[in-house]
């Protein structure tokens, strides 16, 4: 009973093997995620919402251990409510990201959490902060994370351009996540997105049958040439 | 100052400090033969985690209070707790003021049921020959 190995407990945990991303555009940020939560090879939740509210215009995308990221996001949510009361206004995205970073770094021996914090505030406008496992803090115009992100770094590097508007950014997020979900076994389900601007937070949903489709390969059987021999040849004359 | 979310795992160490004699070695005459099992600092990482759980969560909240409001707020919180434990309750061990301050006034926990007694102390050995079992006493003919 005494020799319980905490590392074994962690390895069996419910996992957000995932594809998450956040992209900043001129009016705000767009965050997106897939919807798969796995326990080993069992999909514990195929419609997960990985886009977590920590304040009115600040959201975070969670990847890694589901329990760890929920616990950390709850603490930040609690703290930002207190902060908003004393500072007289909504907190900046930098404050939220700094707190996430402190928690992830100071507890790095116990946590397995990769978080992307994104939102809008009055001082800097839209911002995206990437906090990978280990607890570093990186402010970037766009960030991708989770196990599925490794498959789409090339696509993102080749496609992203500064100065996009809302619709182009939505297309970028949708396409990136669809590509990641089609190659990563731990990502899948539906695409959930949030558009965060000064005025509002709008949630978008792309069901699994309406995901953007890319090269799917060709049908091997059945679509071959319909005729056994080409038309220009005449059938052989056979002596009766 | 650190924002620990869960209790840190105690580092695996063994020490001979508790049983050391004059020369700094294990005092066999007083404590018996030396065993490593008696010297290791922490027996079970799960036990340490559970024992330190409430304190860690409390420290986390106090640190967040300090970050938002300043050093005065956790000081006030701790002073208030000290104030309500200054005069012990004559009639019993329950302290309603402390329960309210700690946020336990609207919950029922095992501690409230067992009231400090351990589970095993309430199991008292009753010999099976006593009248309560309905077995007639064995009398030699």
Interface residues (C-beta under 8 A of the other chain):
Chain A: X1 X2 X3 X4 X5 X6 X71 X72 X75 X78 X79 X82 X83 X86 X102 X103 X106 X107 X109 X110 X111
Chain B: X2 X3 X4 X5 X6 X8 X9 X43 X44 X45 X46 X47 X49 X60 X64 X65 X67 X68 X69
